């Protein structure tokens, strides 16, 4: 593959380590390893608490070397709470400051790659394109403004005004981009319906930390199961992640609450969220439903290996049909079978990969049947589902595949600029 031109790539993203931003960090590292010269334009760290850590100041630009990459940080209003005005100020303040302080980096770069979450992160690249002709490629993580309004982030008259403004802004980010990469196939149809030329769109899946598919260590697995009061031969379905309304976990809790005790089926839910208290109430007194607090990422591998299958659940909303939760990639890469209660892209992937079962959101009878079907499989059959999933991940979602696709898009943008 061609080496990067002298100017290299400006990677524009609002969040970057030391914040818990493993996806943008992984993208920057993979592009650098592919031979590109990568410099990062990002914000002063404050996510997810809204608190700026020691060594940084919210209103002071800074430069540093991190993991071998040059990182330039520009000021912002630090916030990540439930206040819509403060969150919007956080997004807008960094968009403006990066557009002002980041032009030196962008002007000297051959191309910019914008990690488009939030969508306002594209402002600096849009200004650079207008001033210096620097092309940019968008990597859309979630569709704005749909995603923020689907979460109830903005409502009422303020929300209506904000939606009109964001619709105009986001449309301009697409028109100005040399190319628009999205993280799930459904986004292509959605953006094409909004006027983005199909030839300007392509899918580049996010990837996750990758390792070989390994059979679980039986001793550690038994130890974890014993801590939950679960037998070695029982079936364990695990969900790990946010317990919110969007995840629609109530039906699966009700299914397990109604299963006979001698079915040998257990549900383990790991994480926190606004819906957790209600879920615990629904499961009260049931010894087959287990709740755990969120655990560090590095501890999840051992817990996942103690499960027989992993659950992905999303409410039946149009936006979620074009959403690919990162846990899909994590489960596929771990070589575990999936039970997906969702429509759209996440279910399509599991069906294409032959990596598990899918049911319509909220369909309790289908959920019950799927749980019992997975529980009735032999361990070897479930393991085969997981291995098929890992094979599909390696072919379509892996770090090597994703970084190659981004590298190619960036090179083409540079070539078109020179032409």
C-alpha positions in Angstrom: 0.0 0.0 0.0 1.2 3.5 -0.7 2.9 5.5 2.0 1.3 8.6 3.2 2.2 11.9 1.5 4.2 14.4 3.6 1.1 16.2 5.0 -0.6 13.0 6.1 -4.0 12.7 7.8 -5.7 14.9 10.3 -7.9 12.7 12.5 -10.6 14.9 13.9 -12.6 13.6 16.9 -14.0 15.3 19.9 -13.2 12.5 22.3 -9.8 10.8 22.7 -7.8 9.1 25.5 -7.3 9.6 28.4 -11.1 9.6 27.9 -12.6 6.1 27.4 -12.6 6.4 23.7 -11.3 3.1 22.5 -12.9 3.3 19.0 -11.3 6.6 17.8 -8.0 5.6 19.4 -8.1 2.2 17.6 -8.8 4.0 14.3 -5.9 6.4 14.7 -3.5 3.6 15.7 -4.6 1.3 12.8 -4.2 4.1 10.2 -0.7 4.9 11.5 0.3 1.2 11.4 -0.9 1.1 7.8 1.7 3.6 6.8 -0.1 6.9 7.1 1.2 9.9 9.0 -1.6 10.6 11.5 -2.1 13.7 13.7 -5.1 14.0 16.1 -7.2 17.1 16.6 -9.4 16.6 19.6 -10.8 18.3 22.7 -9.7 18.8 26.3 -10.6 15.6 28.1 -13.8 15.7 30.2 -15.9 12.7 29.1 -17.8 10.9 30.7 -17.9 12.9 33.9 -17.7 16.4 32.6 -14.6 16.9 34.9 -11.3 18.0 33.4 -8.5 15.8 34.8 -5.3 17.1 36.4 -2.8 18.4 33.9 -5.4 19.9 31.5 -7.4 23.1 31.5 -10.7 23.4 29.8 -9.9 26.8 28.1 -6.2 26.1 27.3 -5.1 24.6 24.0 -2.3 22.0 24.4 -0.2 19.6 22.4 1.2 16.2 23.5 2.5 12.9 22.2 0.3 9.9 23.0 1.0 6.4 21.9 3.4 7.7 19.3 0.9 10.1 17.7 0.9 13.9 17.9 -2.3 15.1 19.6 -3.5 18.7 19.5 -6.3 19.6 22.0 -8.5 22.7 21.7 -10.7 24.3 24.4 -14.3 23.4 25.2 -17.0 23.9 27.8 -16.8 20.7 29.9 -20.1 18.9 30.5 -21.7 15.5 30.1 -24.7 15.7 32.3 -28.5 15.5 31.7 -28.8 19.2 30.8 -29.5 19.7 27.1 -28.2 23.3 27.0 -24.9 22.3 28.7 -24.4 19.3 26.4 -25.1 21.4 23.3 -22.6 24.0 24.6 -20.1 21.3 25.1 -20.5 20.2 21.4 -20.7 23.7 20.0 -17.8 25.1 22.0 -15.4 22.4 20.8 -16.7 22.7 17.2 -15.9 26.4 17.2 -12.5 26.1 19.0 -11.3 23.3 16.8 -12.3 25.3 13.8 -10.2 28.2 15.0 -7.2 26.6 16.7 -7.0 23.6 14.5 -6.5 25.2 11.1 -2.8 25.0 11.2 -2.9 21.3 11.5 -5.7 20.9 8.9 -4.0 23.3 6.4 -0.7 21.2 6.5 -2.6 17.9 6.1 -3.4 16.2 2.8 -6.8 15.0 4.1 -8.9 14.9 7.2 -10.9 12.0 8.6 -13.7 13.1 10.8 -15.1 10.8 13.5 -18.6 12.1 13.3 -20.0 11.7 16.8 -21.1 14.3 17.6 -21.9 15.5 14.1 -20.7 19.0 15.1 -17.1 17.6 15.1 -17.1 18.2 11.3 -17.0 22.0 11.5 -13.2 22.3 11.6 -12.9 20.1 8.5 -15.6 22.1 6.7 -13.8 25.3 7.4 -10.5 23.9 6.2 -12.0 22.6 3.0 -13.4 26.1 2.3 -10.1 27.9 3.2 -7.4 25.6 2.1 -9.1 23.0 -0.1 -8.3 20.2 2.4 -10.7 17.3 1.6 -12.4 15.4 4.4 -13.9 12.0 4.8 -16.8 11.5 7.3 -17.0 8.4 9.4 -20.6 8.5 10.7 -21.1 6.7 14.0 -24.7 7.7 14.6 -27.2 9.6 12.4 -27.8 13.1 13.6 -30.1 14.7 14.5 -32.1 11.5 14.8 -30.0 9.9 17.5 -30.2 12.8 20.0 -34.0 13.3 19.5 -34.7 9.6 19.8 -33.1 9.7 23.2 -35.4 12.5 24.3 -32.4 14.8 24.7 -34.3 17.8 23.3 -38.0 18.5 23.4 -40.5 21.3 22.9 -39.9 24.5 21.1 -36.2 24.5 21.7 -36.0 21.0 20.3 -37.9 22.0 17.1 -35.5 24.9 16.5 -32.5 22.8 17.2 -33.7 20.1 14.9 -34.0 22.5 12.0 -30.6 24.0 12.6 -29.0 20.6 12.9 -30.7 19.3 9.8 -29.2 22.1 7.8 -25.8 21.7 9.3 -25.6 17.9 8.9 -26.8 18.2 5.3 -23.9 20.5 4.6 -21.4 18.1 6.2 -22.5 15.4 3.8 -22.4 17.7 0.8 -18.9 19.0 1.6 -17.4 15.5 2.3 -15.3 13.8 -0.3 -16.8 10.5 1.0 -19.2 9.4 3.7 -18.4 6.1 5.5 -21.0 4.7 7.8 -20.9 1.9 10.4 -23.9 -0.1 9.3 -25.6 -1.0 6.0 -29.0 0.5 6.9 -27.4 4.0 7.2 -26.6 3.9 3.5 -30.3 3.6 2.6 -31.2 6.3 5.2 -28.7 8.8 4.0 -29.3 8.1 0.3 -33.0 8.9 1.0 -31.9 12.2 2.3 -30.0 13.1 -0.8 -26.5 11.8 -0.3 -25.4 10.2 -3.6 -25.1 6.4 -3.2 -21.7 6.4 -4.9 -20.5 8.7 -2.1 -21.5 6.2 0.6 -19.8 3.0 1.9 -19.8 0.8 5.0 -16.8 0.6 7.3 -17.7 -1.3 10.4 -16.2 -0.5 13.7 -13.8 -3.1 15.1 -12.9 -4.2 18.6 -9.9 -5.6 20.4 -9.2 -8.9 18.7 -7.7 -12.1 20.0 -7.9 -15.8 19.0 -11.1 -17.6 19.7 -10.2 -19.8 22.7 -12.2 -22.4 24.6 -13.0 -21.2 28.0 -10.9 -22.3 30.9 -13.2 -24.7 32.7 -11.7 -24.0 36.1 -12.3 -20.2 35.9 -15.7 -20.7 34.2 -16.8 -23.0 37.1 -15.5 -20.5 39.6 -17.5 -17.7 38.0 -20.7 -19.8 37.8 -20.3 -20.9 41.4 -20.2 -17.3 42.4 -23.6 -16.8 40.7 -25.0 -20.1 42.1 -25.2 -21.6 38.7 -24.4 -25.2 37.9 -21.9 -26.3 35.3 -24.5 -27.9 33.1 -27.0 -25.0 33.3 -27.6 -22.7 30.3 -26.5 -19.0 30.8 -27.7 -16.2 28.7 -25.8 -13.0 29.4 -26.5 -9.3 28.7 -23.8 -6.7 29.3 -24.4 -3.0 28.8 -26.7 -0.2 29.5 -30.1 -1.0 31.2 -32.2 1.7 29.5 -35.5 2.1 27.7 -33.7 1.7 24.4 -32.5 -1.7 25.3 -36.0 -3.1 26.0 -34.9 -5.7 28.5 -38.2 -6.1 30.3 -39.5 -8.9 28.0 -36.5 -11.1 28.4 -36.7 -10.7 32.2 -40.3 -11.7 32.1 -39.5 -14.7 29.9 -36.9 -16.0 32.4 -39.2 -15.3 35.4 -41.9 -17.5 33.8 -39.6 -20.4 32.8 -39.8 -23.5 35.1 -37.0 -23.8 37.5 -36.0 -27.2 36.2 -35.4 -25.8 32.8 -31.9 -25.0 34.0 -31.8 -21.6 32.3 -30.2 -18.5 33.9 -30.2 -14.9 32.8 -27.2 -12.7 33.9 -27.5 -8.9 33.4 -24.3 -6.8 33.9 -24.4 -3.0 33.9 -26.5 -0.1 35.1 -29.1 2.3 33.7 -32.4 4.0 34.4 -34.4 0.9 33.8 -32.4 -1.4 36.2 -34.5 -0.8 39.3 -37.7 -1.8 37.5 -36.0 -4.9 36.1 -34.9 -5.9 39.6 -38.4 -5.5 40.9 -39.8 -7.7 38.1 -37.3 -10.4 38.9 -37.6 -10.2 42.7 -37.5 -13.6 44.3 -36.4 -15.4 41.1 -33.2 -17.4 41.6 -32.5 -17.8 37.8 -32.1 -14.0 37.1 -28.9 -12.5 38.3 -27.9 -8.8 38.3 -24.3 -7.5 38.5 -22.9 -4.0 38.6 -20.9 -2.7 35.6 -17.3 -4.1 35.6 -14.1 -2.8 34.0 -13.7 -3.8 30.3 -10.7 -6.0 31.1 -12.8 -8.1 33.4 -15.5 -8.8 30.9 -13.7 -11.6 29.0 -13.8 -13.9 32.0 -17.4 -13.2 32.6 -18.4 -13.7 29.0 -16.6 -17.0 28.8 -18.8 -18.2 31.7 -21.9 -17.7 29.4 -23.3 -20.0 26.8 -24.8 -17.2 24.7 -25.0 -13.4 24.6 -28.0 -11.2 24.3 -28.4 -8.1 22.1 -31.6 -6.2 22.6 -33.0 -3.0 21.1 -36.4 -1.4 21.2 -38.5 -1.5 18.0 -37.6 2.0 16.8 -36.7 3.1 13.2 -33.3 4.5 14.3 -32.3 1.3 16.0 -32.8 -0.7 12.8 -29.8 1.1 11.3 -27.8 0.9 14.5 -25.0 -1.6 15.0 -24.3 -1.8 18.8 -20.6 -2.3 19.5 -21.5 -5.3 21.5 -22.3 -7.2 18.3 -18.7 -6.9 17.2 -17.4 -7.8 20.6 -19.5 -10.9 20.8 -18.7 -12.1 17.3 -15.0 -11.5 17.9 -15.2 -13.5 21.2 -16.6 -16.4 19.3 -19.9 -16.6 21.3 -23.4 -17.3 19.9 -25.9 -14.5 19.9 -29.6 -14.1 20.6 -30.7 -10.8 19.0 -34.0 -9.2 19.9 -33.9 -6.4 17.3 -34.7 -5.5 13.8 -32.5 -4.3 11.0 -28.7 -4.4 10.8 -27.7 -6.2 14.0 -30.2 -9.0 13.3 -29.1 -9.2 9.6 -25.5 -9.7 10.6 -26.3 -12.6 12.9 -28.4 -14.3 10.2 -25.8 -13.7 7.6 -23.1 -15.1 9.8 -25.1 -18.0 11.0 -24.0 -17.0 14.5 -27.2 -17.4 16.5 -30.9 -16.7 16.6 -33.0 -13.6 16.0 -36.4 -12.6 17.2 -38.7 -9.5 16.8 -38.4 -7.0 19.6 -40.9 -7.6 22.4 -42.1 -10.9 21.1 -42.1 -12.9 24.4 -43.1 -16.2 22.9 -40.4 -16.0 20.3 -37.9 -15.0 22.9 -39.0 -18.0 25.1 -38.7 -20.4 22.1 -35.3 -19.0 21.2 -33.9 -19.4 24.8 -35.1 -23.0 25.0 -33.7 -23.7 21.5 -30.3 -22.4 22.5 -30.5 -24.2 25.8 -31.4 -27.5 24.1 -28.3 -27.4 21.8 -25.2 -29.3 22.8 -22.2 -27.4 23.8 -20.4 -28.3 20.6 -23.3 -27.0 18.5 -23.3 -23.6 20.3 -19.5 -23.4 20.0 -19.9 -23.9 16.2 -22.3 -20.9 16.1 -19.7 -18.8 17.8 -16.9 -19.9 15.5 -19.0 -19.0 12.4 -19.6 -15.6 14.0 -15.9 -15.1 14.5 -15.2 -16.1 10.9 -17.8 -13.5 9.7 -16.2 -10.9 11.9 -12.7 -11.6 10.5 -14.0 -11.3 6.9 -16.2 -8.2 7.3 -15.5 -6.3 10.5 -12.0 -6.8 11.6 -9.3 -4.2 12.2 -7.5 -5.3 9.0 -10.6 -4.9 6.8 -11.7 -1.6 8.4 -8.4 0.1 8.4 -7.7 -1.0 4.8 -11.0 0.5 3.7 -10.4 3.8 5.5 -6.9 4.0 4.1 -8.2 3.5 0.6 -10.9 6.2 1.0 -8.4 8.7 2.3 -5.9 8.0 -0.6 -8.7 8.5 -3.1 -9.6 11.8 -1.5 -6.0 13.0 -1.8 -5.8 11.8 -5.4 -8.9 13.7 -6.3 -7.6 16.9 -4.7 -4.4 16.7 -6.7 -6.2 16.0 -9.9 
